[in-house]
Structure formats: C-alpha cells, structure tokens
Amino acid sequence: MGQTHDEPTGSSGSLKLEEPATLAGPWVIATAQGDCPVVLTTRRIESANAWAVEDSTNCLAGIVPDTIGWRPTPDGIALAVADRRTVALFARGADGWSATLPGGAATLRRG
C-alpha cells in the first residue's frame, strides 16, 4: 500500500553544513562604519575548534573583538574566539549573510 500520511520522503529537512573548503577565501564584512575585508582560511585552530580568520587591515577587532576563527554552522558562518565561544553568527537568508553585532547590523559577502 502507499503512504498514508503527509510526511516528507527522503530528506529529513535538516539544514546542510557547508564544508570549510567551499566557504574559504576572501569575504567582506559590511557595517555602518564601513567594509572590513577578511579571509576565511582552511588553517585549523584546534584549541578554538575553528578555522583561522586573516584580517590584514586589523578592522575585525573593531567589529567583533578577539575573533581568531570561523566555523560553518547549519545556519551560516560563526565567528569564534580562542575559548571556542561563538561571538557572531552570520545567518544565511534570502538576501545573503547577515548578523546583529554589538555595533549594529552587518552583512557578509564574498570579496
């Protein structure tokens, strides 16, 4: 006999966790104060349970202090500090990646 109720078949409906290699590369964090270019690397920082963020202009410290790494999450891209805490989450939405940071709204885009 066929399916007797309206449950989805196949997928469980969970969000996909992106591989770090697909997200690695140059990105720009845009805030009301301006743009902050960063590079999400695939260099692992085990102590932070994250991958390293490169910030050649030192602008990230003014946006999200003490950030040393990033990690993919089912909802988006998290920024992490040395003690493994997530200090910002850029959630993926219809209009791209966005977060509410201490200084206000921010977006993340490939740079």
DRENLO-335895 format. One record per residue (C-alpha): residue in one letter; z, y, x. Coordinates in nm, 4 decimals, always signed. Layout:
<nodes>
node pator: A | w: Z | v: Y | u: X .
...
</nodes>
This chain:
<nodes>
node pator: M | w: +0.0000 | v: +0.0000 | u: +0.0000 .
node pator: G | w: -0.0432 | v: +0.3639 | u: +0.1101 .
node pator: Q | w: +0.2067 | v: +0.6319 | u: +0.1986 .
node pator: T | w: +0.4400 | v: +0.7033 | u: -0.0923 .
node pator: H | w: +0.5856 | v: +1.0398 | u: +0.0111 .
node pator: D | w: +0.4710 | v: +1.3608 | u: +0.1754 .
node pator: E | w: +0.5894 | v: +1.3087 | u: +0.5331 .
node pator: P | w: +0.3573 | v: +1.4045 | u: +0.8150 .
node pator: T | w: +0.1964 | v: +1.1212 | u: +1.0023 .
node pator: G | w: +0.1554 | v: +1.1190 | u: +1.3780 .
node pator: S | w: +0.3237 | v: +1.4313 | u: +1.5176 .
node pator: S | w: +0.6940 | v: +1.4892 | u: +1.4799 .
node pator: G | w: +0.6300 | v: +1.8625 | u: +1.4532 .
node pator: S | w: +0.8157 | v: +1.9453 | u: +1.7745 .
node pator: L | w: +0.7012 | v: +2.2288 | u: +1.9980 .
node pator: K | w: +0.5123 | v: +2.1464 | u: +2.3164 .
node pator: L | w: +0.6854 | v: +2.2079 | u: +2.6501 .
node pator: E | w: +0.4298 | v: +2.3608 | u: +2.8861 .
node pator: E | w: +0.4002 | v: +2.2234 | u: +3.2378 .
node pator: P | w: +0.5119 | v: +2.4723 | u: +3.5057 .
node pator: A | w: +0.1723 | v: +2.4493 | u: +3.6775 .
node pator: T | w: -0.0035 | v: +2.5760 | u: +3.3632 .
node pator: L | w: +0.2240 | v: +2.8816 | u: +3.3441 .
node pator: A | w: +0.2454 | v: +2.9583 | u: +3.7169 .
node pator: G | w: +0.0647 | v: +3.2629 | u: +3.8507 .
node pator: P | w: +0.0686 | v: +3.6402 | u: +3.8120 .
node pator: W | w: +0.2285 | v: +3.7901 | u: +3.4997 .
node pator: V | w: +0.3274 | v: +4.1402 | u: +3.3872 .
node pator: I | w: +0.6473 | v: +4.2257 | u: +3.2029 .
node pator: A | w: +0.5800 | v: +4.5380 | u: +2.9987 .
node pator: T | w: +0.8667 | v: +4.7572 | u: +2.8789 .
node pator: A | w: +0.9026 | v: +5.1153 | u: +2.7576 .
node pator: Q | w: +0.9822 | v: +5.2058 | u: +3.1206 .
node pator: G | w: +0.6521 | v: +5.0617 | u: +3.2459 .
node pator: D | w: +0.4929 | v: +4.7463 | u: +3.3798 .
node pator: C | w: +0.6600 | v: +4.5040 | u: +3.6210 .
node pator: P | w: +0.4236 | v: +4.2601 | u: +3.7970 .
node pator: V | w: +0.5796 | v: +3.9243 | u: +3.8849 .
node pator: V | w: +0.4555 | v: +3.5844 | u: +3.9995 .
node pator: L | w: +0.5873 | v: +3.2693 | u: +3.8364 .
node pator: T | w: +0.5722 | v: +3.0105 | u: +4.1136 .
node pator: T | w: +0.5977 | v: +2.6324 | u: +4.1249 .
node pator: R | w: +0.8552 | v: +2.6518 | u: +4.4056 .
node pator: R | w: +1.1569 | v: +2.4686 | u: +4.2683 .
node pator: I | w: +1.5110 | v: +2.6096 | u: +4.2916 .
node pator: E | w: +1.7204 | v: +2.3032 | u: +4.2107 .
node pator: S | w: +2.0523 | v: +2.4921 | u: +4.2136 .
node pator: A | w: +1.9241 | v: +2.7178 | u: +3.9339 .
node pator: N | w: +1.7319 | v: +2.4434 | u: +3.7512 .
node pator: A | w: +1.4299 | v: +2.6728 | u: +3.7628 .
node pator: W | w: +1.1147 | v: +2.7697 | u: +3.9490 .
node pator: A | w: +1.1134 | v: +3.0818 | u: +4.1655 .
node pator: V | w: +1.0018 | v: +3.4231 | u: +4.0436 .
node pator: E | w: +0.8428 | v: +3.6505 | u: +4.3020 .
node pator: D | w: +0.8984 | v: +4.0216 | u: +4.2471 .
node pator: S | w: +0.7241 | v: +4.2087 | u: +4.5295 .
node pator: T | w: +0.7922 | v: +4.5530 | u: +4.3769 .
node pator: N | w: +1.1628 | v: +4.4831 | u: +4.3038 .
node pator: C | w: +1.1180 | v: +4.6050 | u: +3.9474 .
node pator: L | w: +1.2620 | v: +4.2902 | u: +3.7856 .
node pator: A | w: +1.6170 | v: +4.3805 | u: +3.8942 .
node pator: G | w: +1.5971 | v: +4.6912 | u: +3.6766 .
node pator: I | w: +1.4810 | v: +4.4937 | u: +3.3749 .
node pator: V | w: +1.6779 | v: +4.1681 | u: +3.3990 .
node pator: P | w: +1.9284 | v: +4.1890 | u: +3.6869 .
node pator: D | w: +1.9934 | v: +3.8852 | u: +3.9086 .
node pator: T | w: +1.6906 | v: +3.6899 | u: +3.7874 .
node pator: I | w: +1.5789 | v: +3.4395 | u: +4.0501 .
node pator: G | w: +1.3807 | v: +3.1877 | u: +3.8497 .
node pator: W | w: +1.1996 | v: +3.0875 | u: +3.5355 .
node pator: R | w: +1.1543 | v: +2.7731 | u: +3.3324 .
node pator: P | w: +0.9343 | v: +2.6663 | u: +3.0432 .
node pator: T | w: +1.1121 | v: +2.6020 | u: +2.7148 .
node pator: P | w: +0.9800 | v: +2.4662 | u: +2.3858 .
node pator: D | w: +0.9938 | v: +2.8238 | u: +2.2511 .
node pator: G | w: +0.8466 | v: +3.0080 | u: +2.5501 .
node pator: I | w: +0.9404 | v: +3.1147 | u: +2.9022 .
node pator: A | w: +1.3033 | v: +3.1629 | u: +3.0068 .
node pator: L | w: +1.4250 | v: +3.3748 | u: +3.2984 .
node pator: A | w: +1.7238 | v: +3.2295 | u: +3.4833 .
node pator: V | w: +1.9949 | v: +3.3404 | u: +3.7236 .
node pator: A | w: +2.1489 | v: +3.1446 | u: +4.0123 .
node pator: D | w: +2.4175 | v: +2.9778 | u: +3.7995 .
node pator: R | w: +2.1496 | v: +2.8259 | u: +3.5702 .
node pator: R | w: +2.2071 | v: +3.0638 | u: +3.2797 .
node pator: T | w: +1.9096 | v: +3.1853 | u: +3.0799 .
node pator: V | w: +1.9191 | v: +3.5658 | u: +3.0775 .
node pator: A | w: +1.5992 | v: +3.6294 | u: +2.8823 .
node pator: L | w: +1.3644 | v: +3.4255 | u: +2.6670 .
node pator: F | w: +1.0079 | v: +3.5370 | u: +2.6134 .
node pator: A | w: +0.9203 | v: +3.3603 | u: +2.2899 .
node pator: R | w: +0.5619 | v: +3.2725 | u: +2.2146 .
node pator: G | w: +0.4391 | v: +3.4311 | u: +1.8951 .
node pator: A | w: +0.1151 | v: +3.5235 | u: +1.7246 .
node pator: D | w: +0.0892 | v: +3.8387 | u: +1.9373 .
node pator: G | w: +0.1793 | v: +3.6781 | u: +2.2705 .
node pator: W | w: +0.5131 | v: +3.6502 | u: +2.4501 .
node pator: S | w: +0.7995 | v: +3.8849 | u: +2.3598 .
node pator: A | w: +1.1717 | v: +3.9301 | u: +2.4242 .
node pator: T | w: +1.4507 | v: +4.1686 | u: +2.3427 .
node pator: L | w: +1.6139 | v: +4.2709 | u: +2.6701 .
node pator: P | w: +1.9169 | v: +4.4947 | u: +2.7345 .
node pator: G | w: +1.6803 | v: +4.7928 | u: +2.7762 .
node pator: G | w: +1.4773 | v: +4.7169 | u: +2.4632 .
node pator: A | w: +1.1697 | v: +4.5212 | u: +2.3672 .
node pator: A | w: +0.9466 | v: +4.3640 | u: +2.6315 .
node pator: T | w: +0.6252 | v: +4.1661 | u: +2.6353 .
node pator: L | w: +0.4921 | v: +3.9197 | u: +2.8886 .
node pator: R | w: +0.1228 | v: +3.8843 | u: +2.9625 .
node pator: R | w: -0.0879 | v: +3.7181 | u: +3.2264 .
node pator: G | w: -0.1618 | v: +3.9611 | u: +3.5065 .
</nodes>
